[in-house]
Amino acid sequence: MATTPDQLPEDSEALKAALLEARAKLSGAEALIEHLQLVIAKMKRAMFGPRSERSQRLIDQLELQLEELAAAAGEDETKAETARIQVQGFTRQKAVRRNFPADLPRRRIVHPAPATCPCCGGTNLSKIGEDVTETLDVVPRQWFVTEHVREKFSCRSCEKIAQPPAPFHAIARGFAGPSLLAMILVDKYANHQPLNRQSDKFACEGIDLSVSTMADHVGACAATLRPLYDLIKAHVFAAERVHGDDTTVPVLAKVKTRTGRIWTYVRDDRPFGGKAPPAAVFFYSADRAGIHPEQHLAGYSGILQADAYSGFNALYAPQRRPGPITEAGCWAHARRKLFELADIASKARNASRPRSRRSRSRRCRSSMPSSRWNARSTACRPRRASPRAAKTSHRW
């Protein structure tokens, strides 16, 4: 029953109903205000706060370690002052160089020894030992051309021509060898070197490989390796449980860099005593639409451990075919929301603390006329100033 202040009902029951309605509206408005304040605080934290709670946890942990180290140092210093302990002197051992991997090939260079003794000039010298100094070096990348020669022979009896078969190539009718193709793929996908940068590096070394030619090589390698990819994918999705997540990846474009997505699904049964080897399969998409995980996990019906991304919700539906996927939530993502609320609450408590004396003084000064403030500050200055400053101002 809606009423106005000028038209209040005279019946007590109607007044109670109007009061209850007003209280309900007030509580709803208060809840909406608190919700909007929380949303605003979250947006401010997302814009101006730390990018990740991990960095804040690391800072807190480092500060705690620093406090513990400082306390331990102070305790040790106090103990050292109270009790003097005689420590037996010793000779510090000479620093030993780090040992390089034993599987690296060694190139031994023996420097010629003197033929005569530098002291007496004698020639009767015998070897008693040697000193070995190791230095790490590298051979720069070397380009070479492999020539596959197939000799032709003609039979004098039947006049037929015999020739060995053509060698196998990773790319049909391609000129790039397997080592070059592997280097291009590893630099592109593992070392994050786009093809245009690789082409520029090759040009500096005197090799002309255009971006379009290298792109054709990458596409041909992808088609050649597709059976291996299908085997890895079948092995990953044959597991009882799978870990899934996605991450951003920059994609080169003509105008500006776009943001794509890399979806990763990992099988690792070692923590659960499984004997199957771990493996991971990757998918790429231009956006983060929920249709992508549905296509990736179309034939899977096991346990999926993932974050609370809404695109995975369709996978947990009971009516899904071939069957619903069991959701295994991530504790780290569940804790993130609590961390945000705790951070917002701590900032709210800091903001509600009383202001400092200087801020109160500024507030009083802003609300006080200038003539009155000048008179007050002039009267209070000698009492606040030090004796030396007062004498100096008096002589001036």
Backbone hydrogen bonds in HBPLUS format (Angstrom, degrees):
<---DONOR---> <-ACCEPTOR-->    atom                        ^
c    i                          cat <-CA-CA->   ^        H-A-AA   ^      H-
h    n   atom  resd res      DA  || num        DHA   H-A  angle D-A-AA Bond
n    s   type  num  typ     dist DA aas  dist angle  dist       angle   num
A0007-GLN N   A0004-THR O   3.01 MM   3  5.12 139.1  2.18 102.7 114.7     1
A0015-LEU N   A0011-ASP O   2.99 MM   4  6.25 149.5  2.08 142.8 151.8     2
A0016-LYS N   A0012-SER O   2.92 MM   4  6.20 154.5  1.99 147.9 154.3     3
A0017-ALA N   A0013-GLU O   2.92 MM   4  6.21 158.2  1.97 147.0 153.2     4
A0018-ALA N   A0014-ALA O   2.88 MM   4  6.11 157.8  1.92 146.9 153.0     5
A0019-LEU N   A0015-LEU O   2.86 MM   4  6.06 153.2  1.93 145.5 153.3     6
A0020-LEU N   A0016-LYS O   2.83 MM   4  6.11 162.0  1.86 152.8 157.2     7
A0021-GLU N   A0017-ALA O   2.94 MM   4  6.14 157.0  1.99 146.6 153.3     8
A0022-ALA N   A0018-ALA O   2.92 MM   4  6.15 154.8  1.98 145.3 152.1     9
A0023-ARG N   A0019-LEU O   2.88 MM   4  6.15 157.7  1.93 150.8 157.0    10
A0024-ALA N   A0020-LEU O   2.89 MM   4  6.11 155.8  1.95 147.3 154.0    11
A0025-LYS N   A0021-GLU O   2.98 MM   4  6.24 160.0  2.02 148.2 153.3    12
A0026-LEU N   A0022-ALA O   2.88 MM   4  6.08 156.2  1.93 146.3 153.5    13
A0027-SER N   A0023-ARG O   2.83 MM   4  6.06 163.1  1.86 153.0 156.9    14
A0028-GLY N   A0024-ALA O   2.93 MM   4  6.11 156.2  1.99 146.1 153.1    15
A0029-ALA N   A0025-LYS O   2.86 MM   4  6.08 153.2  1.93 146.3 153.8    16
A0030-GLU N   A0026-LEU O   2.87 MM   4  6.13 156.9  1.93 149.8 156.2    17
A0031-ALA N   A0027-SER O   2.92 MM   4  6.12 157.7  1.97 145.9 151.9    18
A0032-LEU N   A0028-GLY O   2.97 MM   4  6.16 155.4  2.03 144.0 150.8    19
A0033-ILE N   A0029-ALA O   2.91 MM   4  6.13 154.3  1.97 146.5 153.7    20
A0034-GLU N   A0030-GLU O   2.94 MM   4  6.20 165.0  1.96 152.6 155.9    21
A0035-HIS N   A0031-ALA O   2.92 MM   4  6.12 155.4  1.98 145.2 152.4    22
A0036-LEU N   A0032-LEU O   2.91 MM   4  6.13 162.4  1.94 150.0 154.4    23
A0037-GLN N   A0033-ILE O   2.87 MM   4  6.09 156.1  1.92 150.5 157.7    24
A0038-LEU N   A0034-GLU O   2.94 MM   4  6.15 153.1  2.01 144.9 151.8    25
A0039-VAL N   A0035-HIS O   2.93 MM   4  6.23 155.9  1.99 149.4 156.2    26
A0040-ILE N   A0036-LEU O   2.90 MM   4  6.10 160.0  1.94 149.6 154.8    27
A0041-ALA N   A0037-GLN O   2.92 MM   4  6.12 156.7  1.98 145.0 151.6    28
A0042-LYS N   A0038-LEU O   2.93 MM   4  6.16 154.5  2.00 146.7 153.5    29
A0043-MET N   A0039-VAL O   2.93 MM   4  6.18 155.9  1.98 148.0 154.7    30
A0044-LYS N   A0040-ILE O   2.87 MM   4  6.13 157.0  1.93 150.2 156.5    31
A0045-ARG N   A0041-ALA O   2.90 MM   4  6.10 153.9  1.97 143.2 150.8    32
A0046-ALA N   A0042-LYS O   2.85 MM   4  6.09 149.7  1.94 144.2 152.9    33
A0047-MET N   A0043-MET O   2.99 MM   4  6.19 143.8  2.13 142.3 151.5    34
A0048-PHE N   A0044-LYS O   2.79 MM   4  5.79 173.0  1.80 156.9 159.4    35
A0049-GLY N   A0045-ARG O   2.77 MM   4  4.32 136.5  1.96 115.3 125.1    36
A0057-ARG N   A0053-GLU O   2.87 MM   4  6.10 156.1  1.93 148.3 155.2    37
A0058-LEU N   A0054-ARG O   2.84 MM   4  6.08 154.0  1.91 148.5 155.9    38
A0059-ILE N   A0055-SER O   2.92 MM   4  6.18 155.2  1.99 146.5 153.0    39
A0060-ASP N   A0056-GLN O   2.92 MM   4  6.18 165.9  1.94 151.1 154.8    40
A0061-GLN N   A0057-ARG O   2.83 MM   4  6.02 156.8  1.89 146.8 153.8    41
A0062-LEU N   A0058-LEU O   2.81 MM   4  6.01 158.3  1.86 149.5 155.3    42
A0063-GLU N   A0059-ILE O   2.86 MM   4  6.09 159.4  1.90 152.7 158.5    43
A0064-LEU N   A0060-ASP O   2.92 MM   4  6.14 153.2  1.99 144.1 151.7    44
A0065-GLN N   A0061-GLN O   2.87 MM   4  6.15 157.4  1.92 148.5 154.7    45
A0066-LEU N   A0062-LEU O   2.80 MM   4  6.01 153.3  1.87 146.7 154.6    46
A0067-GLU N   A0063-GLU O   2.92 MM   4  6.17 156.2  1.98 147.4 153.1    47
A0068-GLU N   A0064-LEU O   2.94 MM   4  6.21 158.7  1.98 148.3 154.4    48
A0069-LEU N   A0065-GLN O   2.83 MM   4  6.06 157.9  1.87 150.1 156.2    49
A0070-ALA N   A0066-LEU O   2.88 MM   4  6.06 160.0  1.92 148.6 154.3    50
A0071-ALA N   A0067-GLU O   2.86 MM   4  6.05 159.1  1.90 148.2 154.3    51
A0072-ALA N   A0068-GLU O   2.83 MM   4  6.01 157.8  1.88 145.9 152.6    52
A0073-ALA N   A0069-LEU O   2.80 MM   4  5.99 155.2  1.86 146.9 154.1    53
A0074-GLY N   A0070-ALA O   2.93 MM   4  6.16 158.7  1.98 147.4 152.8    54
A0075-GLU N   A0071-ALA O   2.90 MM   4  6.13 152.7  1.97 146.4 154.3    55
A0076-ASP N   A0072-ALA O   2.87 MM   4  6.10 161.0  1.91 149.6 154.6    56
A0077-GLU N   A0073-ALA O   2.91 MM   4  6.09 155.1  1.98 146.2 153.4    57
A0078-THR N   A0074-GLY O   2.98 MM   4  6.15 156.4  2.04 142.8 149.0    58
A0079-LYS N   A0075-GLU O   2.96 MM   4  6.21 160.0  2.00 150.3 155.7    59
A0080-ALA N   A0076-ASP O   2.86 MM   4  6.04 152.7  1.94 145.0 152.9    60
A0081-GLU N   A0077-GLU O   2.99 MM   4  6.23 147.0  2.10 144.4 152.6    61
A0082-THR N   A0078-THR O   3.03 MM   4  6.27 152.6  2.11 146.7 154.0    62
A0083-ALA N   A0079-LYS O   2.93 MM   4  5.97 159.9  1.97 151.5 156.5    63
A0104-LEU N   A0101-PRO O   3.35 MM   3  5.83 163.6  2.37 109.9 114.7    64
A0117-CYS N   A0122-GLY O   2.78 MM   5  5.13 151.1  1.86 144.3 154.2    65
A0121-GLY N   A0117-CYS O   2.88 MM   4  4.56 134.2  2.09 122.9 134.4    66
A0125-LEU N   A0123-THR O   3.12 MM   2  5.78 124.1  2.44 107.0  91.7    67
A0153-PHE N   A0162-ALA O   2.89 MM   9  5.15 157.5  1.94 152.0 158.4    68
A0162-ALA N   A0153-PHE O   2.68 MM   9  5.15 162.3  1.71 155.0 161.0    69
A0155-CYS N   A0160-LYS O   2.78 MM   5  5.26 160.7  1.82 154.0 160.7    70
A0159-GLU N   A0155-CYS O   2.78 MM   4  4.73 127.9  2.06 127.3 138.7    71
A0174-GLY N   A0171-ILE O   3.03 MM   3  5.09 143.5  2.16 136.4 127.1    72
A0181-LEU N   A0177-GLY O   3.05 MM   4  6.32 162.7  2.08 155.5 160.5    73
A0182-ALA N   A0178-PRO O   2.93 MM   4  6.07 159.3  1.98 146.8 152.6    74
A0183-MET N   A0179-SER O   2.98 MM   4  6.15 153.6  2.05 143.5 150.7    75
A0184-ILE N   A0180-LEU O   3.01 MM   4  6.26 158.3  2.06 149.9 155.0    76
A0185-LEU N   A0181-LEU O   3.03 MM   4  6.26 165.2  2.05 152.3 155.9    77
A0186-VAL N   A0182-ALA O   2.94 MM   4  6.05 163.8  1.96 149.9 154.7    78
A0187-ASP N   A0183-MET O   2.98 MM   4  6.04 163.3  2.00 147.5 152.4    79
A0188-LYS N   A0184-ILE O   3.01 MM   4  6.12 148.0  2.12 142.1 151.0    80
A0189-TYR N   A0185-LEU O   2.94 MM   4  6.00 175.6  1.94 156.6 157.8    81
A0190-ALA N   A0186-VAL O   2.86 MM   4  5.03 142.5  2.00 128.2 140.3    82
A0191-ASN N   A0186-VAL O   2.97 MM   5  6.40 147.4  2.08 152.3 159.3    83
A0193-GLN N   A0187-ASP O   2.67 MM   6  5.26 155.6  1.73 152.5 154.5    84
A0198-GLN N   A0194-PRO O   3.16 MM   4  6.52 158.9  2.20 150.2 156.6    85
A0199-SER N   A0195-LEU O   2.86 MM   4  6.04 155.4  1.92 147.0 153.8    86
A0200-ASP N   A0196-ASN O   3.07 MM   4  6.29 151.3  2.15 139.0 146.1    87
A0201-LYS N   A0197-ARG O   2.97 MM   4  6.26 156.2  2.03 149.0 155.2    88
A0202-PHE N   A0198-GLN O   2.91 MM   4  6.16 159.3  1.95 152.2 157.7    89
A0203-ALA N   A0199-SER O   2.96 MM   4  6.15 150.1  2.05 142.8 151.2    90
A0204-CYS N   A0200-ASP O   3.08 MM   4  6.38 146.6  2.19 143.3 151.4    91
A0205-GLU N   A0202-PHE O   3.03 MM   3  5.11 135.6  2.24  97.2 110.0    92
A0207-ILE N   A0202-PHE O   2.88 MM   5  5.11 163.9  1.91 146.9 141.7    93
A0206-GLY N   A0203-ALA O   3.08 MM   3  5.02 163.2  2.11 104.5 108.1    94
A0214-MET N   A0210-SER O   3.12 MM   4  6.40 161.4  2.16 148.1 153.0    95
A0215-ALA N   A0211-VAL O   2.85 MM   4  6.04 150.8  1.93 147.3 156.1    96
A0216-ASP N   A0212-SER O   2.99 MM   4  6.26 150.7  2.08 143.7 150.9    97
A0217-HIS N   A0213-THR O   3.04 MM   4  6.37 151.3  2.12 143.3 151.4    98
A0218-VAL N   A0214-MET O   2.91 MM   4  6.23 153.5  1.98 148.6 155.4    99
A0219-GLY N   A0215-ALA O   2.98 MM   4  6.25 162.7  2.01 150.4 154.5   100
A0220-ALA N   A0216-ASP O   2.93 MM   4  6.14 158.1  1.98 148.7 154.8   101
A0221-CYS N   A0217-HIS O   2.90 MM   4  6.10 153.3  1.98 147.0 154.4   102
A0222-ALA N   A0218-VAL O   2.94 MM   4  6.19 152.0  2.02 147.0 154.7   103
A0223-ALA N   A0219-GLY O   3.08 MM   4  6.37 154.4  2.15 145.8 151.9   104
A0224-THR N   A0220-ALA O   2.94 MM   4  6.17 149.6  2.04 142.7 151.6   105
A0225-LEU N   A0221-CYS O   2.87 MM   4  6.02 153.4  1.94 150.4 156.6   106
A0229-TYR N   A0225-LEU O   3.07 MM   4  6.36 154.4  2.13 152.6 160.6   107
A0230-ASP N   A0226-ARG O   2.93 MM   4  6.20 156.6  1.99 156.2 162.0   108
A0231-LEU N   A0227-PRO O   3.11 MM   4  6.38 151.2  2.20 143.7 150.8   109
A0232-ILE N   A0228-LEU O   3.08 MM   4  6.37 158.9  2.12 148.8 154.0   110
A0233-LYS N   A0229-TYR O   2.91 MM   4  6.12 162.1  1.94 152.8 158.1   111
A0234-ALA N   A0230-ASP O   2.96 MM   4  6.11 162.0  1.99 146.6 151.2   112
A0235-HIS N   A0231-LEU O   2.99 MM   4  6.18 150.9  2.08 143.6 151.8   113
A0236-VAL N   A0232-ILE O   2.96 MM   4  6.21 155.1  2.02 151.1 157.3   114
A0237-PHE N   A0233-LYS O   3.07 MM   4  6.27 173.5  2.08 158.1 159.0   115
A0239-ALA N   A0236-VAL O   3.28 MM   3  5.88 163.0  2.31 116.3 119.0   116
A0303-ILE N   A0240-GLU O   2.98 MM  63  6.25 157.8  2.03 146.6 153.8   117
A0242-VAL N   A0303-ILE O   2.82 MM  61  6.18 152.4  1.89 156.9 164.7   118
A0305-GLN N   A0242-VAL O   2.93 MM  63  6.29 163.7  1.95 156.4 161.9   119
A0243-HIS N   A0266-VAL O   2.99 MM  23  5.08 169.7  2.00 148.5 151.2   120
A0266-VAL N   A0243-HIS O   2.80 MM  23  5.08 159.0  1.84 147.6 154.4   121
A0244-GLY N   A0305-GLN O   3.04 MM  61  6.21 165.1  2.06 152.9 156.2   122
A0245-ASP N   A0264-THR O   3.06 MM  19  5.52 147.1  2.17 152.0 160.3   123
A0264-THR N   A0245-ASP O   2.85 MM  19  5.52 176.0  1.85 171.0 172.2   124
A0247-THR N   A0262-ILE O   3.05 MM  15  5.44 145.6  2.17 138.0 148.4   125
A0262-ILE N   A0247-THR O   2.92 MM  15  5.44 161.8  1.96 159.8 165.7   126
A0249-VAL N   A0260-GLY O   3.09 MM  11  5.15 145.4  2.21 125.6 126.1   127
A0260-GLY N   A0249-VAL O   2.84 MM  11  5.15 167.6  1.85 164.4 160.5   128
A0251-VAL N   A0258-ARG O   2.73 MM   7  4.97 162.2  1.76 149.1 148.9   129
A0258-ARG N   A0251-VAL O   2.80 MM   7  4.97 150.9  1.88 160.6 157.1   130
A0261-ARG N   A0285-SER O   2.84 MM  24  5.25 158.0  1.89 168.6 165.5   131
A0285-SER N   A0261-ARG O   3.01 MM  24  5.25 152.2  2.09 148.3 151.2   132
A0263-TRP N   A0283-PHE O   2.77 MM  20  4.97 161.1  1.80 145.6 151.2   133
A0283-PHE N   A0263-TRP O   2.85 MM  20  4.97 147.5  1.96 143.2 151.3   134
A0265-TYR N   A0281-VAL O   3.06 MM  16  5.48 160.3  2.10 158.5 164.4   135
A0281-VAL N   A0265-TYR O   2.99 MM  16  5.48 157.6  2.04 150.8 157.5   136
A0267-ARG N   A0279-ALA O   2.83 MM  12  5.37 173.3  1.83 167.8 168.1   137
A0279-ALA N   A0267-ARG O   2.99 MM  12  5.37 151.5  2.07 144.6 153.0   138
A0272-PHE N   A0269-ASP O   3.08 MM   3  5.33 140.9  2.24 105.3 116.7   139
A0274-GLY N   A0269-ASP O   2.74 MM   5  4.64 156.6  1.80 147.5 139.6   140
A0273-GLY N   A0270-ARG O   3.17 MM   3  5.15 166.5  2.19 112.0 112.3   141
A0292-HIS N   A0289-ALA O   3.32 MM   3  6.10 159.0  2.37 117.4 121.5   142
A0295-GLN N   A0291-ILE O   3.02 MM   4  6.26 147.6  2.13 143.8 151.7   143
A0295-GLN N   A0292-HIS O   3.11 MM   3  5.19 120.1  2.49  98.7 112.8   144
A0296-HIS N   A0292-HIS O   2.93 MM   4  6.20 157.4  1.98 153.6 160.7   145
A0297-LEU N   A0293-PRO O   2.98 MM   4  5.97 161.1  2.02 145.1 148.9   146
A0300-TYR N   A0297-LEU O   3.36 MM   3  5.14 168.1  2.38 102.3 105.5   147
A0326-THR N   A0302-GLY O   2.95 MM  24  6.21 155.3  2.01 159.0 161.1   148
A0304-LEU N   A0326-THR O   2.95 MM  22  6.18 166.3  1.97 168.4 169.9   149
A0328-ALA N   A0304-LEU O   2.96 MM  24  5.84 151.9  2.04 152.5 145.1   150
A0312-PHE N   A0309-TYR O   3.14 MM   3  5.98 167.2  2.16 122.4 126.0   151
A0313-ASN N   A0310-SER O   3.10 MM   3  5.37 162.3  2.13 111.2 116.8   152
A0315-LEU N   A0312-PHE O   3.03 MM   3  5.46 142.8  2.17 108.8 119.4   153
A0316-TYR N   A0313-ASN O   3.08 MM   3  5.41 145.6  2.20 107.2 116.6   154
A0325-ILE N   A0315-LEU O   3.06 MM  10  5.78 171.0  2.07 153.4 153.7   155
A0320-ARG N   A0317-ALA O   3.25 MM   3  5.50 161.5  2.29 114.4 115.7   156
A0334-ALA N   A0330-CYS O   3.06 MM   4  6.29 151.6  2.14 145.2 153.9   157
A0335-ARG N   A0331-TRP O   2.89 MM   4  6.02 152.6  1.97 148.7 155.1   158
A0336-ARG N   A0332-ALA O   3.19 MM   4  6.30 131.1  2.44 134.3 146.3   159
A0339-PHE N   A0335-ARG O   2.91 MM   4  6.19 151.6  1.99 152.7 161.7   160
A0340-GLU N   A0336-ARG O   2.97 MM   4  6.28 153.0  2.04 148.4 155.3   161
A0341-LEU N   A0337-LYS O   3.03 MM   4  6.32 162.1  2.06 149.8 154.1   162
A0342-ALA N   A0338-LEU O   2.92 MM   4  6.12 157.3  1.97 147.0 153.5   163
A0343-ASP N   A0339-PHE O   2.87 MM   4  6.07 154.5  1.94 147.4 154.6   164
A0344-ILE N   A0340-GLU O   2.88 MM   4  6.13 162.3  1.91 152.7 157.3   165
A0345-ALA N   A0341-LEU O   2.88 MM   4  6.04 156.4  1.93 145.7 152.7   166
A0346-SER N   A0342-ALA O   2.93 MM   4  6.12 156.4  1.99 145.9 151.8   167
A0347-LYS N   A0343-ASP O   3.05 MM   4  6.30 157.0  2.10 147.8 153.7   168
A0348-ALA N   A0344-ILE O   2.94 MM   4  6.17 150.3  2.03 144.4 153.1   169
A0349-ARG N   A0345-ALA O   2.93 MM   4  6.24 151.7  2.01 147.3 154.5   170
A0350-ASN N   A0346-SER O   3.00 MM   4  6.27 156.2  2.06 146.1 152.5   171
A0351-ALA N   A0347-LYS O   2.92 MM   4  6.10 149.1  2.01 143.6 152.2   172
A0352-SER N   A0348-ALA O   3.03 MM   4  6.22 136.5  2.23 139.4 150.3   173
A0353-ARG N   A0350-ASN O   3.43 MM   3  5.46 161.3  2.46 100.0 105.4   174
A0360-ARG N   A0356-SER O   3.08 MM   4  6.40 155.5  2.14 147.7 154.5   175
A0361-SER N   A0357-ARG O   2.91 MM   4  6.10 149.5  2.00 142.1 150.9   176
A0362-ARG N   A0358-ARG O   2.90 MM   4  6.21 155.6  1.96 149.5 155.8   177
A0363-ARG N   A0359-SER O   2.96 MM   4  6.18 151.4  2.04 141.8 149.9   178
A0364-CYS N   A0360-ARG O   2.90 MM   4  6.15 156.9  1.95 147.7 153.7   179
A0365-ARG N   A0361-SER O   2.87 MM   4  6.07 155.8  1.93 147.4 154.6   180
A0366-SER N   A0362-ARG O   2.93 MM   4  6.14 151.3  2.02 145.7 152.7   181
A0367-SER N   A0363-ARG O   3.28 MM   4  6.51 140.0  2.45 139.3 148.7   182
A0367-SER N   A0364-CYS O   3.20 MM   3  5.25 129.5  2.47  95.1 108.0   183
A0368-MET N   A0365-ARG O   3.28 MM   3  5.12 164.4  2.30 101.4 105.9   184
A0373-TRP N   A0369-PRO O   2.99 MM   4  6.22 155.7  2.05 149.8 157.3   185
A0374-ASN N   A0370-SER O   2.96 MM   4  6.13 161.0  1.99 150.9 155.2   186
A0375-ALA N   A0371-SER O   3.11 MM   4  6.29 159.6  2.16 144.8 150.1   187
A0376-ARG N   A0372-ARG O   3.00 MM   4  6.17 155.3  2.06 144.3 151.4   188
A0377-SER N   A0373-TRP O   2.85 MM   4  6.03 166.2  1.87 154.6 158.3   189
A0378-THR N   A0374-ASN O   2.94 MM   4  6.03 152.8  2.02 144.2 151.5   190
A0379-ALA N   A0375-ALA O   3.09 MM   4  6.24 151.9  2.17 141.2 148.2   191
A0380-CYS N   A0376-ARG O   3.03 MM   4  6.23 142.9  2.17 144.0 154.3   192
A0381-ARG N   A0377-SER O   3.01 MM   4  5.88 127.4  2.29 139.5 150.5   193
A0384-ARG N   A0380-CYS O   3.20 MM   4  6.42 145.7  2.33 148.7 158.3   194
A0384-ARG N   A0381-ARG O   3.13 MM   3  5.24 125.3  2.44  99.5 113.5   195
A0385-ALA N   A0381-ARG O   2.91 MM   4  5.98 146.6  2.02 156.1 165.8   196
A0390-ALA N   A0386-SER O   2.93 MM   4  6.21 151.6  2.01 152.4 161.3   197
A0391-LYS N   A0387-PRO O   2.97 MM   4  6.24 159.9  2.01 152.3 156.3   198
A0392-THR N   A0388-ARG O   3.03 MM   4  6.19 156.8  2.08 145.1 151.9   199
A0393-SER N   A0389-ALA O   2.96 MM   4  6.13 160.7  1.99 146.3 151.2   200
A0394-HIS N   A0390-ALA O   2.96 MM   4  6.15 147.6  2.07 142.9 152.2   201
A0395-ARG N   A0391-LYS O   2.97 MM   4  6.25 160.3  2.01 151.6 155.7   202
A0396-TRP N   A0392-THR O   3.04 MM   4  6.26 151.9  2.12 145.3 153.5   203
